[in-house]
Amino acid sequence: RRGALETNATGVLRFAQNPRVHFLTGLGFSHRRDKGVEQGVHLLYGVQSFPVRPLTFEARVRTGAIDGRWMLDTRVRAGIALRRFELFAGYESQNWAGVTEHGPQLGLRLWL
């Protein structure tokens, strides 16, 4: 829903990796503020790939419940990494309580 504010905190574990691929899983807390405050938990699974420099790819799925209503969030991204920065473009779709919001993404990430 437009105008809603959602914040997430997720603990992520990289459970398998090599220099070109990282597999991630996580557990987190979701907080959504719209007409009231709604909270819940979510699980995350994802993969990051670095096939050849400077290309990067990422895909992730996040699912859980906020106030007893299921949510599903999927994201795919492709980017170009230059030193510690990554310029990426992608697409994200979020379905929460039967309402789907989706659209393109463009961003800059700093790798620490």
Short mmCIF file of the C-alpha atoms (twelve columns), coordinates in Angstrom:
data_MODEL
# 
_entry.id   MODEL 
# 
loop_
_atom_site.group_PDB 
_atom_site.id 
_atom_site.type_symbol 
_atom_site.label_atom_id 
_atom_site.label_alt_id 
_atom_site.label_comp_id 
_atom_site.label_asym_id 
_atom_site.label_seq_id 
_atom_site.Cartn_x 
_atom_site.Cartn_y 
_atom_site.Cartn_z 
_atom_site.pdbx_PDB_model_num 
ATOM 1   C CA . ARG A 1   0.000  0.000   0.000   1 
ATOM 2   C CA . ARG A 2   1.354  3.397   -0.903  1 
ATOM 3   C CA . GLY A 3   2.386  5.471   2.063   1 
ATOM 4   C CA . ALA A 4   3.118  2.474   4.284   1 
ATOM 5   C CA . LEU A 5   6.516  2.380   5.971   1 
ATOM 6   C CA . GLU A 6   8.223  -0.976  6.403   1 
ATOM 7   C CA . THR A 7   11.478 -1.595  8.240   1 
ATOM 8   C CA . ASN A 8   13.308 -4.896  8.569   1 
ATOM 9   C CA . ALA A 9   16.209 -6.210  10.612  1 
ATOM 10  C CA . THR A 10  17.629 -9.529  9.424   1 
ATOM 11  C CA . GLY A 11  20.462 -11.637 10.774  1 
ATOM 12  C CA . VAL A 12  22.137 -13.296 7.777   1 
ATOM 13  C CA . LEU A 13  24.389 -16.356 7.694   1 
ATOM 14  C CA . ARG A 14  26.517 -17.156 4.670   1 
ATOM 15  C CA . PHE A 15  26.351 -20.952 4.843   1 
ATOM 16  C CA . ALA A 16  28.179 -21.907 1.637   1 
ATOM 17  C CA . GLN A 17  30.581 -19.971 -0.516  1 
ATOM 18  C CA . ASN A 18  33.386 -19.992 -2.973  1 
ATOM 19  C CA . PRO A 19  35.046 -16.983 -4.628  1 
ATOM 20  C CA . ARG A 20  32.234 -16.692 -7.222  1 
ATOM 21  C CA . VAL A 21  29.035 -17.694 -5.351  1 
ATOM 22  C CA . HIS A 22  27.658 -17.025 -1.847  1 
ATOM 23  C CA . PHE A 23  24.537 -18.754 -0.451  1 
ATOM 24  C CA . LEU A 24  22.716 -16.896 2.332   1 
ATOM 25  C CA . THR A 25  19.959 -17.641 4.804   1 
ATOM 26  C CA . GLY A 26  18.514 -15.468 7.529   1 
ATOM 27  C CA . LEU A 27  15.883 -14.804 10.145  1 
ATOM 28  C CA . GLY A 28  14.496 -11.364 10.810  1 
ATOM 29  C CA . PHE A 29  11.940 -9.022  12.286  1 
ATOM 30  C CA . SER A 30  9.531  -6.914  10.207  1 
ATOM 31  C CA . HIS A 31  7.801  -3.736  11.364  1 
ATOM 32  C CA . ARG A 32  5.125  -2.125  9.187   1 
ATOM 33  C CA . ARG A 33  3.369  1.162   9.874   1 
ATOM 34  C CA . ASP A 34  0.319  2.072   7.841   1 
ATOM 35  C CA . LYS A 35  -2.947 2.825   9.596   1 
ATOM 36  C CA . GLY A 36  -1.526 1.096   12.662  1 
ATOM 37  C CA . VAL A 37  1.574  -0.801  13.698  1 
ATOM 38  C CA . GLU A 38  2.048  -4.392  12.530  1 
ATOM 39  C CA . GLN A 39  4.972  -6.664  13.384  1 
ATOM 40  C CA . GLY A 40  6.163  -10.112 12.438  1 
ATOM 41  C CA . VAL A 41  9.030  -12.407 11.532  1 
ATOM 42  C CA . HIS A 42  10.484 -13.513 8.208   1 
ATOM 43  C CA . LEU A 43  12.911 -16.042 6.730   1 
ATOM 44  C CA . LEU A 44  15.351 -15.176 3.963   1 
ATOM 45  C CA . TYR A 45  17.169 -17.287 1.378   1 
ATOM 46  C CA . GLY A 46  19.422 -15.860 -1.287  1 
ATOM 47  C CA . VAL A 47  22.359 -16.280 -3.593  1 
ATOM 48  C CA . GLN A 48  24.979 -13.765 -4.724  1 
ATOM 49  C CA . SER A 49  27.094 -14.491 -7.785  1 
ATOM 50  C CA . PHE A 50  30.261 -12.845 -9.056  1 
ATOM 51  C CA . PRO A 51  30.826 -14.672 -12.384 1 
ATOM 52  C CA . VAL A 52  33.455 -12.354 -13.907 1 
ATOM 53  C CA . ARG A 53  34.714 -8.990  -12.785 1 
ATOM 54  C CA . PRO A 54  33.032 -6.528  -12.620 1 
ATOM 55  C CA . LEU A 55  29.594 -8.271  -12.957 1 
ATOM 56  C CA . THR A 56  27.413 -9.192  -9.969  1 
ATOM 57  C CA . PHE A 57  24.079 -10.982 -9.684  1 
ATOM 58  C CA . GLU A 58  21.769 -11.452 -6.715  1 
ATOM 59  C CA . ALA A 59  18.485 -13.260 -6.134  1 
ATOM 60  C CA . ARG A 60  16.607 -13.604 -2.867  1 
ATOM 61  C CA . VAL A 61  13.289 -14.721 -1.440  1 
ATOM 62  C CA . ARG A 62  11.900 -13.510 1.870   1 
ATOM 63  C CA . THR A 63  8.742  -14.945 3.411   1 
ATOM 64  C CA . GLY A 64  7.030  -14.652 6.759   1 
ATOM 65  C CA . ALA A 65  4.018  -13.299 8.569   1 
ATOM 66  C CA . ILE A 66  3.155  -9.797  9.687   1 
ATOM 67  C CA . ASP A 67  0.296  -9.760  12.199  1 
ATOM 68  C CA . GLY A 68  -0.664 -13.270 11.080  1 
ATOM 69  C CA . ARG A 69  -0.858 -12.369 7.365   1 
ATOM 70  C CA . TRP A 70  1.634  -14.034 5.025   1 
ATOM 71  C CA . MET A 71  4.049  -12.032 2.939   1 
ATOM 72  C CA . LEU A 72  6.353  -13.006 0.084   1 
ATOM 73  C CA . ASP A 73  9.114  -10.765 -1.221  1 
ATOM 74  C CA . THR A 74  11.290 -11.683 -4.220  1 
ATOM 75  C CA . ARG A 75  14.179 -9.703  -5.683  1 
ATOM 76  C CA . VAL A 76  16.637 -10.078 -8.557  1 
ATOM 77  C CA . ARG A 77  19.506 -7.700  -9.293  1 
ATOM 78  C CA . ALA A 78  22.440 -7.349  -11.668 1 
ATOM 79  C CA . GLY A 79  25.265 -4.935  -11.130 1 
ATOM 80  C CA . ILE A 80  28.731 -3.700  -11.877 1 
ATOM 81  C CA . ALA A 81  31.240 -3.590  -9.003  1 
ATOM 82  C CA . LEU A 82  33.966 -0.962  -9.055  1 
ATOM 83  C CA . ARG A 83  36.297 -1.195  -6.067  1 
ATOM 84  C CA . ARG A 84  34.007 -1.120  -3.006  1 
ATOM 85  C CA . PHE A 85  30.967 0.248   -4.852  1 
ATOM 86  C CA . GLU A 86  28.319 -1.595  -6.829  1 
ATOM 87  C CA . LEU A 87  25.884 0.089   -9.198  1 
ATOM 88  C CA . PHE A 88  22.905 -2.236  -9.623  1 
ATOM 89  C CA . ALA A 89  19.546 -2.505  -11.354 1 
ATOM 90  C CA . GLY A 90  16.864 -5.012  -10.495 1 
ATOM 91  C CA . TYR A 91  13.249 -5.853  -9.920  1 
ATOM 92  C CA . GLU A 92  11.373 -6.535  -6.681  1 
ATOM 93  C CA . SER A 93  7.915  -7.928  -6.039  1 
ATOM 94  C CA . GLN A 94  6.243  -7.983  -2.628  1 
ATOM 95  C CA . ASN A 95  2.936  -9.659  -1.870  1 
ATOM 96  C CA . TRP A 96  1.505  -8.893  1.533   1 
ATOM 97  C CA . ALA A 97  -2.006 -9.860  2.620   1 
ATOM 98  C CA . GLY A 98  -3.088 -10.378 -1.000  1 
ATOM 99  C CA . VAL A 99  -1.776 -7.016  -2.244  1 
ATOM 100 C CA . THR A 100 1.152  -7.098  -4.677  1 
ATOM 101 C CA . GLU A 101 3.556  -4.208  -5.115  1 
ATOM 102 C CA . HIS A 102 6.352  -4.511  -7.647  1 
ATOM 103 C CA . GLY A 103 8.729  -2.457  -9.681  1 
ATOM 104 C CA . PRO A 104 12.244 -1.748  -10.857 1 
ATOM 105 C CA . GLN A 105 15.158 -0.819  -8.616  1 
ATOM 106 C CA . LEU A 106 18.285 1.202   -9.227  1 
ATOM 107 C CA . GLY A 107 20.859 1.725   -6.532  1 
ATOM 108 C CA . LEU A 108 24.399 2.084   -5.314  1 
ATOM 109 C CA . ARG A 109 25.781 -0.296  -2.670  1 
ATOM 110 C CA . LEU A 110 28.952 0.089   -0.591  1 
ATOM 111 C CA . TRP A 111 30.664 -3.221  0.198   1 
ATOM 112 C CA . LEU A 112 32.489 -3.116  3.551   1 
# 
